[in-house]
Amino acid sequence: MTVPENTHAPTHYGDWRDDFYRQGYVVLKGVIPREKAAYYRQKELDWLQSFNLGLDLNDPTTWTAEHLPQSFKAGMYLNYCAAHERYVWEARQEPAILDAFAQIWGTEELLVSFDTINVTFPGRTDVTWAPWPHVDQAPERPGLSCVQGFLNLSEAGPKDGGLLLMEGSSAHFDEFFALNPPDRSQGIGAKHYDFYPFREEHVRWYEQEKGCRLVKVCAEPGDLILWDSRSMHYAAFPEPESQTIRTIIYVCYTPAALATEEDRQKKAELFRRWETTTHWPHCNIHGHGKAKIGDEVDPNERDEPLEKPVLNDRLLKLAGVKTY
Ligand SMILES: [Fe+2]
């Protein structure tokens, strides 16, 4: 199977896919009911409290690193088997989410990433935050190769934590890197192959030369946000006015036929170890390993999820453990 060369909406679909290709992202409203979103949200918050580090959801003074397991960018939990909790796998098997990705790729035979969750507390003063505009697709990789997404579980208004995305930027991916040959001399690790950070002048090029516009992607609980991995984006930290704890589950699927047998086996092994990966489902398969404190494994680490998923046929195929 080859990756579709659908850089600029090759077809008129007459549905949300037209918006997806034009804007480089789309918000699908209410793919799960609000009550179901509230259930997933509560599971995330329960999971954070299960570490017994003194986190009190009613006491913002405890919303600090001291009372939380380690995370990346103050919200992404890359360790502690977070990606394999039962509720996360339940979310990955939500029919409407699977259906959205099946519509994009034209197949129901999909692999899912072992992406994680994000819980970002507002009002934190113990962390610093700076924009990191980037794409999550290697400049060397042609065409639409990955579609990222998350299931939104909390209100994401203009001031809340959420996603900032350069609308329309995906269509200019090839031109940008033709004009700005990627500097790959900085010793990027294999894990970061599908990542490219932009400088301020690059952001201005998209805005001033290409007429793109940085948008805060607003959403409600139960919405699914999808974006082309060639879209420039980064996470917005909650602004001081926000009192909302941001809760999301990352979801990302690509056709199983795109994976080599070697990568599928790597993925199956990471599943057996309950590891978290990047958002790439079919290639660029690298685990995040255990959380460390210095050279030692964090004593809060786990050998298995708090609640293990039910290993049904669909899950095992999405995980790459079984073949289609
Ligand atoms: Fe990203």
Boltz pocket constraint, residues with backbone or C-beta under 6 A from the ligand:
constraints:
  - pocket:
      binder: B
      contacts: [[A, 134], [A, 135], [A, 136], [A, 233], [A, 234]]
      max_distance: 6.0
